[in-house]
Amino acid sequence: MAGPVPELDERAAAGARRLRSADRVLHASHIDADGLTSAAVATTALERAGIPVETVFKKQLDADEIASIAAREHETVLFTDFGSGQLDAISEHVAAGDFEMVVADHHQPADPGDCHPDAVEDSDGYADFECHVNPLLVGLNGASELSGAGAAYALARALEPDDGDNRDLAALAVVGAVGDMQATSGELIGANAGIVEEGVAADVLSEGTDLSLYGKQTRPLPKLLEYATEVPIPGISNDQAGATRFLEDLGLELKAKGEWRTWADLDADERQTVASALVQRAVKRGVPASKIDSLVGTTYTLTAEPTGTELRDASEFSTLLNATARYERADVGLAVCLGERDAPLDEARSLLSNHRRNLSEGLDLVKERGVTQSEHVQYFDAGDVIRETIVGIVAGMALGTNGVDAEKPIIAFADADGERKVSSRATGPLVGRGVDLSAVMREASQSVGGDGGGHDIAAGATIPAGTEGAFIDAADEIVAEQLG
């Protein structure tokens, strides 16, 4: 039977066969929301298949980290949400007999030649490249059509026993895709849409059309509108009193039993009233039509989770996860993904509160210091003030704010263990015009003795301290070439 991503069926089957042949598996995954959900999907599938697994998380995967993984002396290593870009280093350990590999990833391989090596079939009858589950190898876009969690889900479906069903893991795969900014057009498309369909069929997901504002499950109504800066509406956005007055003028009851109501508390008629009034206000205040259209989008609800919690909405769930692993608490995020509540969920919420504060302070710093403009890119240096694990999120939030040009990619530098972490973000329209930040980060970083990669819309690198100027010059030149 075809899996959720038919193009990857053969590769997923090869990976599943290799994993089943292992006595135990070491599973290494990335630390963002996509990496955590990838880990949860893969870990659950392995445990259901009766395969012992140990899961570790890595902030980045380089030669040293791969060597540390090899030193653990596991027969088989599964990499999720990274590994494709490091196939050359991984292959050296495979060739040395340190371990056999399975990779479920969606990032650009370091070199196209790494995807299809002249591999010799090994003892389990599969060449290593066949155990590389990546949408880019079968003509799918890894930045918009399938996430790392989606690749892990394809592998999980191939790991099912004859009487088993892993379709319930589709909900986590959708959280990973949303957290990886793959719903940039307002909805999940391509192979992601197939996973959504399986989640709906398994009764763990519902798909609907609603306001595309963040916080519909948990934010009090006035805060929901006040913080809705994705589509700035004069008199409402960044205006607490204005947002409250707007809702009161609609005749809504804003509190119930002394508690602020949320969007999730409203009935269908109340939601329609607010949405229509928002659109009318936006039109009257001159908000561009393209912005107004983006007020409404496709939403993904995890139906098994309680209404009014962060876990109910895919977007809020992914933000909660980002707040764990990016602060060295991947164990907390994984526990929540695996269904643990109580203490792990309380800790995740505490980390989320801290995460929001750090993002707000980081954005304030960018506004205060401003960004430096080159001809085709813009950049800022956060030093050690913004954590290198969240500086890319801050950069993305800054795009399009006052003083930050939405028509140029933004690049951010931050301190990282004696080196410099580089994060970059672009917009959908920039990508549509030819910008590919994965290539920009890889080529510009390698030109100064570093390395990098990622996606067309979001990518990162690590470079030696002191090479920032040369890096920016190289990045500016590459973007100029991409824009033609």
N, C-alpha and C positions, 0 to 999 in steps of 0.2 A: 504494500500500500504506500502511496506517495506521502511524503512528509509535508510539513508546512512550507518548506522551501524546496520544491522538486529539483531545482537545479543543483542543490547540494546533497541530494539523497545519497549518491555513491560515496562522496567524501565522508558524510556523517556515518554511513554504515561501516566504512573502513575504520574510522576513529572509534566507533563503538566496539567493533570486533577486537581492536587492539586493547581497549580498556578492559573488556571482559577477560582477556587472556592474562591480565596482570594479577599478581597476588595482592598487591596494594598499589595505590596511586598517590603521588604527590601532586596536589593541585595548586597552582600559583595563579593569582588574579590581580588585576589593577584595583586602585583604591577609590575610584569615583563611583557615582550611582550605577553606571553601566557595569563597572567591574564587580561591584557588590552583588548586583542582581545576577550577573553571569555566574558568580561563585555559588550563589544560592541555588540557581537552576541546576548547575552541574553537580554540586554536592548532593542535592536531593536525589537526582537521577542515579548517581553512583550508589548511594546508600540503598535505594529501592532495588537496584540490580544486585545487591549483596556484595559490592566491591568496596573493601576498606579504603578510606580516603583521609588524607591529612591536608588541610587547606591553609595556605599562607598567602599573605598580601604583600605586594611590592609597590612602592611609590613610582618607580620606573624600572625598566628591565634593561640592564646593560651587561657587559661582559662579566663584571664582578658579581652581579646578582645571579647571573646564570651559573657561574662557577660555584656560588654558595648553594644553589639548588642542586647542582650535581654532587656536591659534597655530602648531601643528605643520603645518598646511596639508595634511592628508590629505583625500582626497575622501570617504571613508567611515569612520565611527568605530563600532566595536562596543563596547558596554558590557556587562560581565557581573558579576553579583552586586551591582550597584547601577545607578542610572540611573532607575528607576521613580519614586523619590521626588524626583528632580530634573528631571522632564520639562519643567517650566516654563522653567528656565534653559537646558536643552539645546535646547528648541524655539526659543528666541530666536536661537541660532546657526544652527539649521537654516533658519529664516526669512530670516536674513541671508545665506544661501548659503555659510556657512563649512564645512559638511560635511553629509552625509546620515547618518542614524543607524539603528542596529539595537540594540535593548536586549533582553538575556536576563537577567531578574531575577526575584526572588520577593518583594521587599519591597513594602510598601504604597505606592501612588502618593501623592504629596503631596496631591492633590485628585482626587476621582473624575472631575471634568471633564477632567483631563489625560489620562485614558485614551481618551477618545473625542472628540477635537477635530474640529471641522468642517474637516478637512484636505482639500486639493485634491490630486488625483493628480498626481504629479510625472513626470519623464521616464521612469522605469522602470515606470510604470503602477501604483505602489503608494503609497497614502497613508501618512504616517509612522506613524500609530497601528497600522497593520497589521503593522509591523515591530517591534512591542513584544511580546515573548514573555514572558508573565507568567501564572502559574497563577491569580492573583487575578482576572484579566479573564475567566476562563471558569468561575468557580465553584469552583475548587480552593483549598485552604488552603495558603498559602505558608510557613506556619510548621511544618506537619506532613506535608503531602502531596507537596511538591516543593521542592527547594532551588535555589539559584542554579546549582549544577553540573547539576542535573536539567534546568533550563531551557536551559542551554548544550548539554546532551546532546540534547534535542529538536531544537535547531537543527543540531547536528552530524549527526544522522540525516537531516535534510532536505538537508544539503550533500553527501550521498553521491553519487558518480557511479553510473551504471547498473550498473557491474561492481564497485562498491566496497561495503564494509561497515564501519561505525563502531561496531558493537555491542561491540567490545572496550573501548570507552571507558566502558561502563557501570560498570566497576569503580571508576573515578575518580569518577563521579557518585555512587556509593554512599558512597565515602569522604567526599565533600562533604556529603551528607545526614547522615551519622552525626556528622561534625564540627560540623554546624549544630544538633545536639541534636534531630534530627527522629525519633529512635528512642525518644522519651520513654515510649511505652507498652510498651517492650520489643522492638519490631520496627518496621520501616519499613512504612508503610501508603500507601494511595491510589496516586497516580501513581508514587511511589517504588517500590512493590511491582512495578509493571510494568517498571521499569528493572532491578530485581533479576532478574526472570524473563529479561530479555534477556541479562543478564550470565551467568546460569547456562547459558542456551542457547549462548552464545558460548564457554563453558568458561573464563571468566576469574574467575568467582565461584562460591562454594558457600555455601549457606544452611543453618544447622543450629541445634539447640538445645543450649545449654551454659551453664556458669556465666557470669553477666553481669559478672564482676569484670574490672577493667582490668589488663592486663599479662600475659595468659595466654601470650603468645609469648615474652616477654623476662625477666620477673621470676622470680627463684628462688622455689620453692614457699613457703617461710616468709614471704618478703616479699610474695608475692601475697596471702596471707591477712592478714598484719599490716596492710597498707595498704588492706584492703577495708573502708573506712569508710562506703561507700554504704549497707551494711547492717551496722551495728555489732553484733558478737557478743562479749559479755563473755568475757574470758579468751583471746581470739584477736586481735580488732581492736586496733591500737595496742599490741600486746603481743608483742614478738619471741620471747621465751622461750616464751610461751603458744602461739603459732602453731607453733613448732618442736615443742614437746611434743605438741600435738594431732596433728600429722602422724606423729611417731614412734610414738605409741600405736596408730596404724592399721597399723603394720608396713610402712610404705612405705620404699623405698630413696630417700633424699633426694639422694644424689649418685651420679654415674656418672663413672668415670675422674677422680675428684677434683673434678668440676665440679657445681655445684648443678643439679638438674633443674628444668625449668619445667613448667607445665601442658601445654604442647605436647608434652613428652617422654613423658607418661603414656599408657598404653594405655587402651582403653575401660573395662575392669574397674576399673582404678585410679581413673579419673575418677569412676566411679559410686560407688566406696567413699568417696572424699573428699566428693562432693556429698551423699550420704546422711547421712554423719556430721555435716556442717555443718548440715544442716537439723535433725537431731536435737538438736545442741547449741543451736541457736537456739531451738527449741521449749522445751527444758529451762530456758533462761535467760530466758524470757519475752519474746523478741523478737516484736513484733506480726505477725500472720499476713500482713498486706499487705506488710510488709518482707520476710518470708521468701519470699513468692511472687516478689519481684523478684530473688532470688538467681539465678534461672534466666531466661534470655531468649534471643532470637534473635541469632545471631552471623553475621557476614559475613566470609568468608575470601577473600582474593585468591589464587587457586590458582596463579598463575604466579610468585608470590614465594616465596622460600625459607622453609621452616619455621623458627621461632625468631628471626625478624627482625620489626622494627616494621612492615614493609611488608606482612606476611602478614595482619594483622588490621586491619579498617577503622577501629576505634577508635584503635588505637595509631598507625596511619598518619596519621590526622587530627591527633593530638596532635603528632606529629613536624612536620607542616606548620605548625601554629600556632607552633611554636618558631622558625620561620625568618622569615616575613614580619613578625611582630610585633616583630622585632628588626632591621628594615630589611634583611633578606636574602631578599626574595621571589624573587630570582634562584636561590637555592639550592633553595628549595622547588619552584619550577617545574621546575628541572633534574631533580630526583628524580622528579617526576610524569611527566616526559617520558622517563623510563627511564634517565637517567644515574646511574651508581653511583660507586664509588671515591671521588674527592675530594668531589663534592657530597654524597654520603651521609655521609661522615665528618664533614663540616662541619655537616650537619643534626643528626647525633647529638651533636656538641659543643654546638650551640645548644640541643638538647633538654635536655641535662644542666643548662645554665645556666637554662633556662626552668623546670625543676622546682624548682631551688633558689630562684628568684625567687617562684614560686607559694607554696612552703612558707613563705618569709620573709614574704610578703604576708599569708598566712593567720594567721601568728603575730602580725603587727601588729594585725590586726582583733581577734583574741582578747585581745590585751594592752590595746588602747584601748577595745574594746567598740563597740557601735553605739548611736546615739541613736534613741529611739522616739518617733514621732508616732502619732496615733491609728490611721492606716491604712497608713502606710509606716514603714520604718526606714532609717537611713542612716549612713554614715561618710565622713570626709574623709581621703584618703590623701596629700594634698599632692603632694610630689615624691618620696615614698618608694617608692610603687608606680608603675610605668610606666603611663601612660594607655592603652597598647595591651593591657595584661593585667589592668587593675583590674576589668573586668567578669567575667573568669574567676574572680578571687579572690572577688568578691561572690557568684557562684554557688556556689563551694565553701563559703562561709561559711554559706549558708542552712541552717538546721536544726542547726548546731553550738551548743554551749553559749552561751547569751546572745543567740542570733540566732533570732528567731521565724519558723518556717516558714510561719506563717499570714499573713504580711505580705510584700509585695514589698520587696526590698532595693535601695537606691540608693547608688552610690558616686561620690565626686568625686575628681578628680585634676588636677594642673596640666598644661596643654597650650598651650605657645607663647603665654603671656599671657592665655589664656582658661581656662575650666574644662571639662574633659571629664566628662560624666555617663554612667554605665553603670547599667543596672537589670536585675534578674533576678527571676523569679517561679517558682512551681512549677506542675506540671500541674493539681493540684486548684484552685489559685487562678485559673488561666485558665478552668477549667471553671465557676467561680462568676461569671465575667464580667470578670475583670481583663484588660486589653489594654494592655500597656506601650508599644506603638507609639503609641497615641493619647495616653497619659500623657506620654511624652517629647516628642512633637510639640507638644501643646497647652501643657504647662507651660513648655517652653523658649521657645516663641513669645511667651508672656505676659511674659517678661523680656528679650526682644530676641535670643533665640537660635533654634536650629532643631534638630530631631531626628526620630527615627522608628525603625523596625525591625520587630520581630515582637511578637506578644502576650506571649510568654514571655521575651523578651530584646530590649532596645532601648537606644538611646543618644542623646545630645544633646551639643551644645556651647553654653555660655552665657557671658555676660560675667562676669568676676570680680566678686565682691561681691553677686551676685544669688542666691546659694545659698539663703538663708532664704526669699525670695519664691518661689523655684522649689519648694522642699519644701512650702510652704503650698499652692501650686497643685496639685502632684502629689497631696498628701494629699486635697484636695477632689475631684479627678477620680476617684481610686480609690474614694472613698466613694460617688460617684455610680454608678460601675460595679458596685459591690457591692450597690447598690440600697437 
